[in-house]
Amino acid sequence: MKSILYIIILSVIAPLFIACSEDLNLCAQQNTVVETDYSCDDVILQERNPSLPDVITGQPSFDEELTRSGEMIGGTDKYLGYGYKLLKGNYIPSDFDNFTHSILDIESLKEYDESYIDENYPNWNDQSSFAYYDFNNYTHFSSISKTVKSGFSLNLGFFSIGKKKTTTETFRTFINESKEQAYGEMNILFAHGKFTLLSSNGSNKVFARQFLRRSFINNLYTSPISSIIDSYGDFVVVGYYTGGRAFAQYMGNADSNTNVEQKIKSLEKNINASLVYKGDSLNGSFGFNGKDGTFDSTVYKRQDIFIRVKTLGGIQDETGVVNTTMALKDININLQSWRKSLNDSKNHTVIDLIEEGLYPMSDFVLERNFQRRFDDTSKEILLPVTRLYTPSITIARVLTKTSASGESLYDVAAVLTTRQGDQIVLSKSNATDAELRQNEDDNVFIKKAQIISAEISRYFSSDIQISYNTRKRINPQMRSPLCMVLENFNEKGFCKYYHEATNMEYLYDPTTKLCFSFFADERDESLLEVYGLSSWASNLVEKQISIATLANLYTIIGL
């Protein structure tokens, strides 16, 4: 009888444990992106209106005509303003295959002001090569850091990891595990054209406010920013050379008892010996040959070195051996006809980035939270967001200042969580230190939370979920989770403006210079429904404002 009773009790209790476990797992998943802790301790003061539309996570979509093509492009500025995958591409610096999709409408920009595009034809050739043993040193020898905007903090460690992965994959079947490997590269450039987008902080704001592709803006407001980075890349191309390029990668297997300096020097000698390059004229010999020539055998025999050659631009006849990894002893690639084909500029393609030819994606959006999320996701300070979140407001303690004695003082404020997971503090308080100290009392906190909730429901949104959390503390100075404070927020002072040229709508406060933005294609304001803000926005006065004023003077938050 007792056993039957136990079975009945277990059958009733077990589902409760399972449900609780599922809730805890959900909270843990949310914590990895949106919350740092205690998200399951929220006390709901206002439920989300069930009639509001669900949040839909879109995947970036592209126009094929605005996507990089592997075909020849000739001398053209077409690929200025394209995305570039520096950290998730093929890790070959300046390689055309790392170009992705168009972000800037270059044609419209030229109609607006041709002086933003610079075009000239320097006509120069260049040959460079190096060998390396440690992938951490690769970035020292390569030109990768020079191609990125000066002052931008590029995590070269991430690039080294990706470079190691792609390079070892290239030579995977030829790596002798009983030996140690050294690697090398050679670049031969035949440059004809140079195309540059004149970029600066001021001009980039011009591009961001009125020359972004409609497809990019749509993707920006319908997809997680981590998906945007995966699709477009981390950077925008602002300058490159066109012409022809021959690129060779090398790998050598050496005995482990050989010192590193010997490995590198010997491989460098053999890299240079493998190149056949006689004269600068088009009639001169050009190619790669491992069967003839003077090779250094102090560390490597020719069967210990492997090479893979790739050409960009030109017309290639040696299709059987180009882009094929082979032993140096078997290599005999004649690229003379390919080189001659470069005499016709129609056979040219992008071959190299100019110095500072890559600007971070964050330079081409006006929204402050999007700027931060682009940069910090690329640097892996923020975890990737794989889906868009349901917007909500949580009332929590927010670090406001540190006293002279080192005491942390917290305000009580409403925090809007956006679809991207950004935490936007709607700060209204100018409390004294004594008042801030009182916020440590949960009774004081809860009373303030109830007052704030009532004000939000009355003046801002009676539809969005509002909760408070006595355990949650937010430090806006921390980079993760992404948090931004809007000082002196006043929902009663906003106006709205629809910018027809870009289909963007701006809800802005002329006094505090705060602004919310969203993509309102053909005046579609359905995104405000998702946030539960349509009633508030519908009562705002429509008032014209210069888009330049918004870009230069306002703190813009993307919804």
Buried (B, 14 or more C-beta within 10 A) or exposed (E): EEEEEEEEEEEEEEEEEEEEEEEEEEBEEBBEBBBBEBBBEBEEBBEBEEEBEEBEBEEBEBEEEBEBEEEBBBBBBBBBBBBBBBBBBBBBBBBBBBBBBBBBBBEEBBEEEEEBBBEEEEEEEEEEBBBBBEBBEBBEBBBBBBBBBEEBEBEBEBBBBBBBEEBBEBBEEBBEEEEBBBBBBBBBBBBBBBBBBEBEEEBBBBBBBBBBBEBBBBBBBBBBBBBBBBBBBBBBBBBBBBBBBBBBBBBBBBEEEBEEEEBBBBBBBBBBBBBBBEEEEEEEEBBBBBEEEEBBEEBBBBEBBBBBBBBBBBBBEBEEBBEBBBBBBEBBBBBBBBBBBBEEBEBBBBBBBBEBBBBBBBBBBBBBBBBBBBBBBBBEBBBBBEBBBBBBBBBBBBBBEEEEEEEBBBBBBBBBBBBBBBBBBBBBBEBEEEBBBBBEEEEBBBEBBEEBBEEBBEEBBBBBBBBBBBEBBBEBEEEEBBBBBBBBBBBEBBBBBBBEEBBBBBBBBBEBBBBBBBBBBEEEBEBBBBBBBBEBBEEBEEEEBEBEEBBEEBBBBBB
